[in-house]
Amino acid sequence: MANQIDLKAVSARLRENIGVVIKGKEDVIDKLILSLLCGGHVLLEDIPGTGKTTLVKALARSIDCSFTRVQFTPDLLPSDLTGANIYNQQENQFVFRPGPVFTHILLADEINRATPRTQSSLLECMEEHQVTVDGVTRRLEEPFLVVATQNPIEIQGTFPLPEAQLDRFFMKLSMGYPDGDSELSMLQAFTLQSPLATLQPVIQKEEILAAQQQVREVTVSEAVQRYIVNLCDTTRRDDRIRLGVSPRGSIAFLHAAQARAAMEGRDYVLPDDVKAVCPDVLGHRILCKGHGALQSSEQAKELLEQIVRQTRAPIEG
């Protein structure tokens, strides 16, 4: 992989810059960067005040690209996201007014507070990176990343995301509470002003596009590909699982393993890369028996970890 950018160094720059604002969450930061390198969207699920919005803002400010935040509410319409054709009296014609999805990084805050109709307006944007309004299709500028947040505790007045929409998210992550030392560091950093206000870009969007292309070039042996297929197939045959991993999920699984290898400075995937990304890439894509859409993320991840332990991994990648 000569004459190409150092993906390990790029990841380290982003990690260090975001770490100025977000303390003690290196694992979550790494997974968010991994998703960016794969061009995959992220669902952040956690209680209020744990830093979900701040994390996304820190990522956006670390890259020289555009960022838009949308607060999802029950009265939000699809056109409020995608844009609409507005009649211009001076020009005597309809003019398209782009919505907030025409950005590089879109923060969909509390996505489950919007109606299913509005939620579904994001599907084309997330899957095809385009918007169709009144029969006219417009491409979204690359890179394009959607990070949605939701509160798993408060369900009154919310609309749970259906499985079809959950499957569009590359990873589902949770921030969690910081430990004591990390929280102390956070208090010291935020004493005078938020470090987010002075955060500067450390990477250009062109570098991100090059990195995304380079991730796809990471070598995955047939043995490791078969290992990924076996893990996904097991979720479809396990008696404890009502809905297994889709083919879209297995492709995301492959790309996540490639990105993890690249972030480690390798141009080939090891079985350990597959194991490391499995819970976060597949956890929201399975539905355990006896549980509805509000099943615990931890239950699904624990089940996947059992499947990983029981599935034989190839000796060599």
Contacts in CASP RR format, 6 or more apart in sequence:
PFRMAT RR
TARGET T0000
AUTHOR 0000-0000-0000
METHOD contacts of the structure
MODEL  1
MANQIDLKAVSARLRENIGVVIKGKEDVIDKLILSLLCGGHVLLEDIPGT
GKTTLVKALARSIDCSFTRVQFTPDLLPSDLTGANIYNQQENQFVFRPGP
VFTHILLADEINRATPRTQSSLLECMEEHQVTVDGVTRRLEEPFLVVATQ
NPIEIQGTFPLPEAQLDRFFMKLSMGYPDGDSELSMLQAFTLQSPLATLQ
PVIQKEEILAAQQQVREVTVSEAVQRYIVNLCDTTRRDDRIRLGVSPRGS
IAFLHAAQARAAMEGRDYVLPDDVKAVCPDVLGHRILCKGHGALQSSEQA
KELLEQIVRQTRAPIEG
1 214 0 8 1.000
1 217 0 8 1.000
1 267 0 8 1.000
4 210 0 8 1.000
4 214 0 8 1.000
5 207 0 8 1.000
5 210 0 8 1.000
5 211 0 8 1.000
5 214 0 8 1.000
6 265 0 8 1.000
7 37 0 8 1.000
7 211 0 8 1.000
7 214 0 8 1.000
7 215 0 8 1.000
7 262 0 8 1.000
7 263 0 8 1.000
7 265 0 8 1.000
8 262 0 8 1.000
8 263 0 8 1.000
8 264 0 8 1.000
8 265 0 8 1.000
10 203 0 8 1.000
10 207 0 8 1.000
10 211 0 8 1.000
11 30 0 8 1.000
11 33 0 8 1.000
11 37 0 8 1.000
11 263 0 8 1.000
13 62 0 8 1.000
13 202 0 8 1.000
13 203 0 8 1.000
14 29 0 8 1.000
14 33 0 8 1.000
14 36 0 8 1.000
14 59 0 8 1.000
14 62 0 8 1.000
14 63 0 8 1.000
14 202 0 8 1.000
14 203 0 8 1.000
15 26 0 8 1.000
15 29 0 8 1.000
15 30 0 8 1.000
15 33 0 8 1.000
16 202 0 8 1.000
17 58 0 8 1.000
17 62 0 8 1.000
17 199 0 8 1.000
17 200 0 8 1.000
17 202 0 8 1.000
18 29 0 8 1.000
18 32 0 8 1.000
18 33 0 8 1.000
18 55 0 8 1.000
18 58 0 8 1.000
18 59 0 8 1.000
18 62 0 8 1.000
19 26 0 8 1.000
19 29 0 8 1.000
19 58 0 8 1.000
20 58 0 8 1.000
20 189 0 8 1.000
20 195 0 8 1.000
20 199 0 8 1.000
21 54 0 8 1.000
21 55 0 8 1.000
21 58 0 8 1.000
21 189 0 8 1.000
21 194 0 8 1.000
21 195 0 8 1.000
21 196 0 8 1.000
21 199 0 8 1.000
22 28 0 8 1.000
22 29 0 8 1.000
22 51 0 8 1.000
22 54 0 8 1.000
22 55 0 8 1.000
22 58 0 8 1.000
23 178 0 8 1.000
23 182 0 8 1.000
23 183 0 8 1.000
23 185 0 8 1.000
23 186 0 8 1.000
23 189 0 8 1.000
24 178 0 8 1.000
24 179 0 8 1.000
24 182 0 8 1.000
24 185 0 8 1.000
25 55 0 8 1.000
25 175 0 8 1.000
25 176 0 8 1.000
25 178 0 8 1.000
25 182 0 8 1.000
28 55 0 8 1.000
28 173 0 8 1.000
28 174 0 8 1.000
28 175 0 8 1.000
29 55 0 8 1.000
30 263 0 8 1.000
31 42 0 8 1.000
31 171 0 8 1.000
31 173 0 8 1.000
31 280 0 8 1.000
32 42 0 8 1.000
32 55 0 8 1.000
32 59 0 8 1.000
32 147 0 8 1.000
32 173 0 8 1.000
33 59 0 8 1.000
33 263 0 8 1.000
34 171 0 8 1.000
34 256 0 8 1.000
34 259 0 8 1.000
34 260 0 8 1.000
34 263 0 8 1.000
34 277 0 8 1.000
35 41 0 8 1.000
35 42 0 8 1.000
35 145 0 8 1.000
35 170 0 8 1.000
35 171 0 8 1.000
35 256 0 8 1.000
36 59 0 8 1.000
36 143 0 8 1.000
36 145 0 8 1.000
36 208 0 8 1.000
37 208 0 8 1.000
37 211 0 8 1.000
37 212 0 8 1.000
37 215 0 8 1.000
37 259 0 8 1.000
37 262 0 8 1.000
37 263 0 8 1.000
38 170 0 8 1.000
38 212 0 8 1.000
38 215 0 8 1.000
38 252 0 8 1.000
38 255 0 8 1.000
38 256 0 8 1.000
38 258 0 8 1.000
38 259 0 8 1.000
39 143 0 8 1.000
39 144 0 8 1.000
39 145 0 8 1.000
39 170 0 8 1.000
39 212 0 8 1.000
40 145 0 8 1.000
40 169 0 8 1.000
40 170 0 8 1.000
40 171 0 8 1.000
40 252 0 8 1.000
41 126 0 8 1.000
41 145 0 8 1.000
41 146 0 8 1.000
41 147 0 8 1.000
41 148 0 8 1.000
41 168 0 8 1.000
41 169 0 8 1.000
41 170 0 8 1.000
42 145 0 8 1.000
42 146 0 8 1.000
42 147 0 8 1.000
42 148 0 8 1.000
42 169 0 8 1.000
42 170 0 8 1.000
42 171 0 8 1.000
42 172 0 8 1.000
42 173 0 8 1.000
43 111 0 8 1.000
43 147 0 8 1.000
43 148 0 8 1.000
43 149 0 8 1.000
43 150 0 8 1.000
43 161 0 8 1.000
43 166 0 8 1.000
43 169 0 8 1.000
43 171 0 8 1.000
43 172 0 8 1.000
43 173 0 8 1.000
43 284 0 8 1.000
44 52 0 8 1.000
44 55 0 8 1.000
44 56 0 8 1.000
44 147 0 8 1.000
44 148 0 8 1.000
44 149 0 8 1.000
44 150 0 8 1.000
44 173 0 8 1.000
44 174 0 8 1.000
44 175 0 8 1.000
45 149 0 8 1.000
45 150 0 8 1.000
45 151 0 8 1.000
45 152 0 8 1.000
45 172 0 8 1.000
45 173 0 8 1.000
45 174 0 8 1.000
45 297 0 8 1.000
46 52 0 8 1.000
46 149 0 8 1.000
46 151 0 8 1.000
46 152 0 8 1.000
46 174 0 8 1.000
46 175 0 8 1.000
46 176 0 8 1.000
47 151 0 8 1.000
47 152 0 8 1.000
47 153 0 8 1.000
47 176 0 8 1.000
48 151 0 8 1.000
50 175 0 8 1.000
50 176 0 8 1.000
50 177 0 8 1.000
51 175 0 8 1.000
52 149 0 8 1.000
52 175 0 8 1.000
53 69 0 8 1.000
53 107 0 8 1.000
53 109 0 8 1.000
53 149 0 8 1.000
54 196 0 8 1.000
55 175 0 8 1.000
56 69 0 8 1.000
56 105 0 8 1.000
56 107 0 8 1.000
56 147 0 8 1.000
56 149 0 8 1.000
57 67 0 8 1.000
57 69 0 8 1.000
57 107 0 8 1.000
57 196 0 8 1.000
58 196 0 8 1.000
58 199 0 8 1.000
59 105 0 8 1.000
59 147 0 8 1.000
60 67 0 8 1.000
60 104 0 8 1.000
60 105 0 8 1.000
60 107 0 8 1.000
61 67 0 8 1.000
61 196 0 8 1.000
61 199 0 8 1.000
61 200 0 8 1.000
61 201 0 8 1.000
62 199 0 8 1.000
62 201 0 8 1.000
62 202 0 8 1.000
62 203 0 8 1.000
63 104 0 8 1.000
63 105 0 8 1.000
63 201 0 8 1.000
63 202 0 8 1.000
63 203 0 8 1.000
63 204 0 8 1.000
63 205 0 8 1.000
63 208 0 8 1.000
64 201 0 8 1.000
64 203 0 8 1.000
64 204 0 8 1.000
64 205 0 8 1.000
65 104 0 8 1.000
65 105 0 8 1.000
65 143 0 8 1.000
65 205 0 8 1.000
65 208 0 8 1.000
66 103 0 8 1.000
66 104 0 8 1.000
66 105 0 8 1.000
67 103 0 8 1.000
67 104 0 8 1.000
67 105 0 8 1.000
67 106 0 8 1.000
67 107 0 8 1.000
68 100 0 8 1.000
68 101 0 8 1.000
68 103 0 8 1.000
68 105 0 8 1.000
68 106 0 8 1.000
68 107 0 8 1.000
69 106 0 8 1.000
69 107 0 8 1.000
69 109 0 8 1.000
70 76 0 8 1.000
70 80 0 8 1.000
70 81 0 8 1.000
70 100 0 8 1.000
70 106 0 8 1.000
70 107 0 8 1.000
70 108 0 8 1.000
70 109 0 8 1.000
71 109 0 8 1.000
71 110 0 8 1.000
72 108 0 8 1.000
72 109 0 8 1.000
72 110 0 8 1.000
72 111 0 8 1.000
72 112 0 8 1.000
72 113 0 8 1.000
72 114 0 8 1.000
72 118 0 8 1.000
73 110 0 8 1.000
73 113 0 8 1.000
73 114 0 8 1.000
74 113 0 8 1.000
74 114 0 8 1.000
74 115 0 8 1.000
74 157 0 8 1.000
76 114 0 8 1.000
76 115 0 8 1.000
76 118 0 8 1.000
77 118 0 8 1.000
78 117 0 8 1.000
78 118 0 8 1.000
78 120 0 8 1.000
78 121 0 8 1.000
79 133 0 8 1.000
80 99 0 8 1.000
80 100 0 8 1.000
80 118 0 8 1.000
81 99 0 8 1.000
81 100 0 8 1.000
81 101 0 8 1.000
81 118 0 8 1.000
81 121 0 8 1.000
81 122 0 8 1.000
81 125 0 8 1.000
82 99 0 8 1.000
82 101 0 8 1.000
82 121 0 8 1.000
82 125 0 8 1.000
82 131 0 8 1.000
82 133 0 8 1.000
83 96 0 8 1.000
83 97 0 8 1.000
83 98 0 8 1.000
83 99 0 8 1.000
83 101 0 8 1.000
83 131 0 8 1.000
83 133 0 8 1.000
84 96 0 8 1.000
84 97 0 8 1.000
84 99 0 8 1.000
84 133 0 8 1.000
85 94 0 8 1.000
85 95 0 8 1.000
85 96 0 8 1.000
85 97 0 8 1.000
85 133 0 8 1.000
85 134 0 8 1.000
86 94 0 8 1.000
86 95 0 8 1.000
86 96 0 8 1.000
86 97 0 8 1.000
87 93 0 8 1.000
87 94 0 8 1.000
87 95 0 8 1.000
88 94 0 8 1.000
88 95 0 8 1.000
96 133 0 8 1.000
96 136 0 8 1.000
96 138 0 8 1.000
98 138 0 8 1.000
100 106 0 8 1.000
101 122 0 8 1.000
101 125 0 8 1.000
101 131 0 8 1.000
101 140 0 8 1.000
102 131 0 8 1.000
102 138 0 8 1.000
102 140 0 8 1.000
102 141 0 8 1.000
103 144 0 8 1.000
104 141 0 8 1.000
104 142 0 8 1.000
104 143 0 8 1.000
104 144 0 8 1.000
104 145 0 8 1.000
104 205 0 8 1.000
105 145 0 8 1.000
105 147 0 8 1.000
106 144 0 8 1.000
106 145 0 8 1.000
106 146 0 8 1.000
106 147 0 8 1.000
107 147 0 8 1.000
107 148 0 8 1.000
107 149 0 8 1.000
108 122 0 8 1.000
108 146 0 8 1.000
108 147 0 8 1.000
108 148 0 8 1.000
108 149 0 8 1.000
109 148 0 8 1.000
109 149 0 8 1.000
110 149 0 8 1.000
110 150 0 8 1.000
110 151 0 8 1.000
111 119 0 8 1.000
111 148 0 8 1.000
111 149 0 8 1.000
111 150 0 8 1.000
111 161 0 8 1.000
112 119 0 8 1.000
112 150 0 8 1.000
112 151 0 8 1.000
112 158 0 8 1.000
112 159 0 8 1.000
112 160 0 8 1.000
112 161 0 8 1.000
113 157 0 8 1.000
113 158 0 8 1.000
113 159 0 8 1.000
114 159 0 8 1.000
115 159 0 8 1.000
116 159 0 8 1.000
116 162 0 8 1.000
119 159 0 8 1.000
119 161 0 8 1.000
119 165 0 8 1.000
120 165 0 8 1.000
122 146 0 8 1.000
122 165 0 8 1.000
122 168 0 8 1.000
123 164 0 8 1.000
123 165 0 8 1.000
123 168 0 8 1.000
124 130 0 8 1.000
124 131 0 8 1.000
124 132 0 8 1.000
125 131 0 8 1.000
125 140 0 8 1.000
125 144 0 8 1.000
125 146 0 8 1.000
126 146 0 8 1.000
126 168 0 8 1.000
126 169 0 8 1.000
127 168 0 8 1.000
129 139 0 8 1.000
129 140 0 8 1.000
129 142 0 8 1.000
129 144 0 8 1.000
130 137 0 8 1.000
130 138 0 8 1.000
130 139 0 8 1.000
130 140 0 8 1.000
131 137 0 8 1.000
131 138 0 8 1.000
131 140 0 8 1.000
132 138 0 8 1.000
142 209 0 8 1.000
143 205 0 8 1.000
143 208 0 8 1.000
143 209 0 8 1.000
143 212 0 8 1.000
148 169 0 8 1.000
150 158 0 8 1.000
150 161 0 8 1.000
151 158 0 8 1.000
152 294 0 8 1.000
152 297 0 8 1.000
155 294 0 8 1.000
160 293 0 8 1.000
160 294 0 8 1.000
161 293 0 8 1.000
162 293 0 8 1.000
163 243 0 8 1.000
163 287 0 8 1.000
163 293 0 8 1.000
166 172 0 8 1.000
166 284 0 8 1.000
166 285 0 8 1.000
167 246 0 8 1.000
167 248 0 8 1.000
167 249 0 8 1.000
167 285 0 8 1.000
169 284 0 8 1.000
170 252 0 8 1.000
170 256 0 8 1.000
170 281 0 8 1.000
171 256 0 8 1.000
171 280 0 8 1.000
171 281 0 8 1.000
172 280 0 8 1.000
172 283 0 8 1.000
172 284 0 8 1.000
172 297 0 8 1.000
173 280 0 8 1.000
174 297 0 8 1.000
177 183 0 8 1.000
178 186 0 8 1.000
189 195 0 8 1.000
211 262 0 8 1.000
214 262 0 8 1.000
215 255 0 8 1.000
215 258 0 8 1.000
215 259 0 8 1.000
215 262 0 8 1.000
216 255 0 8 1.000
216 258 0 8 1.000
217 267 0 8 1.000
218 258 0 8 1.000
218 259 0 8 1.000
218 261 0 8 1.000
218 262 0 8 1.000
218 266 0 8 1.000
218 267 0 8 1.000
218 268 0 8 1.000
218 269 0 8 1.000
219 267 0 8 1.000
219 268 0 8 1.000
219 269 0 8 1.000
220 254 0 8 1.000
220 257 0 8 1.000
220 258 0 8 1.000
220 268 0 8 1.000
220 269 0 8 1.000
221 268 0 8 1.000
221 269 0 8 1.000
221 314 0 8 1.000
221 316 0 8 1.000
221 317 0 8 1.000
223 314 0 8 1.000
223 316 0 8 1.000
223 317 0 8 1.000
224 257 0 8 1.000
224 269 0 8 1.000
224 270 0 8 1.000
224 271 0 8 1.000
224 274 0 8 1.000
224 314 0 8 1.000
224 317 0 8 1.000
225 254 0 8 1.000
226 314 0 8 1.000
227 271 0 8 1.000
227 274 0 8 1.000
227 311 0 8 1.000
227 313 0 8 1.000
227 314 0 8 1.000
228 250 0 8 1.000
228 253 0 8 1.000
228 254 0 8 1.000
228 257 0 8 1.000
228 274 0 8 1.000
229 250 0 8 1.000
230 311 0 8 1.000
230 312 0 8 1.000
231 253 0 8 1.000
231 274 0 8 1.000
231 278 0 8 1.000
231 282 0 8 1.000
231 307 0 8 1.000
231 308 0 8 1.000
231 311 0 8 1.000
232 244 0 8 1.000
232 245 0 8 1.000
232 249 0 8 1.000
232 250 0 8 1.000
232 253 0 8 1.000
232 282 0 8 1.000
234 307 0 8 1.000
234 310 0 8 1.000
234 311 0 8 1.000
235 241 0 8 1.000
235 244 0 8 1.000
235 245 0 8 1.000
235 282 0 8 1.000
235 286 0 8 1.000
235 304 0 8 1.000
235 307 0 8 1.000
236 244 0 8 1.000
236 245 0 8 1.000
238 244 0 8 1.000
238 303 0 8 1.000
238 307 0 8 1.000
239 289 0 8 1.000
240 288 0 8 1.000
240 289 0 8 1.000
240 303 0 8 1.000
241 286 0 8 1.000
241 287 0 8 1.000
241 288 0 8 1.000
241 289 0 8 1.000
241 303 0 8 1.000
242 287 0 8 1.000
242 288 0 8 1.000
242 289 0 8 1.000
242 290 0 8 1.000
243 286 0 8 1.000
243 287 0 8 1.000
244 285 0 8 1.000
244 286 0 8 1.000
244 287 0 8 1.000
245 253 0 8 1.000
245 282 0 8 1.000
245 285 0 8 1.000
245 286 0 8 1.000
246 285 0 8 1.000
249 281 0 8 1.000
249 282 0 8 1.000
249 285 0 8 1.000
252 281 0 8 1.000
253 274 0 8 1.000
253 277 0 8 1.000
253 278 0 8 1.000
253 281 0 8 1.000
253 282 0 8 1.000
256 277 0 8 1.000
256 280 0 8 1.000
256 281 0 8 1.000
257 269 0 8 1.000
257 273 0 8 1.000
257 274 0 8 1.000
257 277 0 8 1.000
258 269 0 8 1.000
258 273 0 8 1.000
260 269 0 8 1.000
260 273 0 8 1.000
260 276 0 8 1.000
260 277 0 8 1.000
261 267 0 8 1.000
261 268 0 8 1.000
261 269 0 8 1.000
261 270 0 8 1.000
261 273 0 8 1.000
264 273 0 8 1.000
268 317 0 8 1.000
269 317 0 8 1.000
270 317 0 8 1.000
271 313 0 8 1.000
271 314 0 8 1.000
271 317 0 8 1.000
274 313 0 8 1.000
275 308 0 8 1.000
275 313 0 8 1.000
278 304 0 8 1.000
278 305 0 8 1.000
278 308 0 8 1.000
279 300 0 8 1.000
279 301 0 8 1.000
279 304 0 8 1.000
279 305 0 8 1.000
280 301 0 8 1.000
282 304 0 8 1.000
283 297 0 8 1.000
283 300 0 8 1.000
283 301 0 8 1.000
283 304 0 8 1.000
284 297 0 8 1.000
284 300 0 8 1.000
286 300 0 8 1.000
286 303 0 8 1.000
286 304 0 8 1.000
287 293 0 8 1.000
287 295 0 8 1.000
288 295 0 8 1.000
288 299 0 8 1.000
288 300 0 8 1.000
288 303 0 8 1.000
291 299 0 8 1.000
END
